[in-house]
């Protein structure tokens, strides 16, 4: 099994809805943090989505087997939300727990 870190970036107002949807697709712990984006947004953002000052958003992150990512992304896509989401996945090279 190959573990990956999946990060979902979403509008702050959509966070709870996306967390609820993701909980139906995974048992992995979800880590949520508030983010502030300063400056210009991505070039593919629509006119109403473009950021020229600051944008409040959330990042939802989890570590999961790579085979489960498509199911999680389908749940995110089907969730009730007001704004588009961005996502990326990063392979986990190593991890552990120090006690």
C-alpha positions in Angstrom: 0.0 0.0 0.0 1.2 3.5 -0.9 0.2 6.2 1.5 -0.3 9.7 0.2 -1.2 13.0 1.9 -4.3 14.5 0.3 -4.9 18.2 0.8 -8.2 19.8 -0.2 -8.3 23.7 -0.3 -11.8 25.1 0.0 -13.8 28.2 0.9 -14.1 28.5 4.6 -17.9 28.4 4.4 -17.7 25.0 2.7 -15.4 23.3 5.2 -18.0 21.5 7.4 -19.9 20.2 4.4 -16.8 18.8 2.9 -15.6 17.3 6.1 -19.0 15.5 6.5 -18.7 14.2 2.9 -15.2 13.0 3.4 -16.1 11.2 6.6 -18.4 9.0 4.5 -15.4 7.9 2.3 -12.6 7.5 4.8 -11.9 6.7 8.4 -8.5 8.5 8.4 -8.3 11.5 10.7 -9.0 14.8 9.0 -6.8 17.8 9.9 -8.4 21.2 9.2 -6.6 24.5 9.3 -7.6 28.0 8.4 -5.6 29.7 5.7 -5.3 33.2 4.3 -4.3 33.6 0.7 -2.6 37.0 -0.1 -2.3 38.4 -3.6 -3.3 36.9 -6.9 -5.2 33.6 -7.2 -4.6 30.9 -9.8 -4.9 31.8 -13.5 -7.8 29.5 -14.1 -10.0 31.2 -11.5 -13.2 32.8 -12.9 -13.7 36.6 -12.6 -15.8 36.3 -9.4 -13.2 33.9 -7.9 -10.1 36.0 -8.6 -8.2 37.2 -5.5 -6.5 40.6 -5.5 -6.3 41.2 -1.7 -6.9 38.4 0.8 -9.0 35.2 0.8 -10.0 33.2 3.8 -10.1 29.5 3.1 -9.5 26.1 4.7 -7.2 23.2 4.1 -8.4 19.7 4.9 -5.6 17.2 5.0 -5.4 13.4 5.6 -3.0 10.5 5.1 -4.7 7.6 3.2 -3.9 4.7 0.9 -3.5 5.9 -2.7 -6.2 3.5 -3.8 -8.8 5.4 -1.7 -8.2 8.8 -3.1 -10.6 8.6 -6.0 -13.4 7.6 -3.7 -12.7 10.6 -1.4 -12.5 13.0 -4.3 -15.8 11.7 -5.6 -17.4 12.4 -2.2 -15.9 15.9 -2.3 -17.3 16.5 -5.8 -20.7 15.4 -4.8 -20.8 17.4 -1.6 -23.0 20.5 -1.3 -20.7 23.5 -1.6 -20.8 27.0 -2.8 -17.3 27.3 -4.3 -14.8 25.2 -6.4 -12.1 23.3 -4.5 -8.5 22.6 -5.3 -6.6 19.5 -4.3 -3.2 17.9 -4.5 -1.7 14.7 -3.2 1.8 14.1 -2.1 3.5 10.6 -1.6 4.5 9.8 1.9 8.1 8.7 1.9 8.3 7.9 5.6 6.3 8.4 8.7 6.1 7.2 12.3 5.3 8.0 15.9 7.7 9.1 18.6 6.7 8.4 22.2 
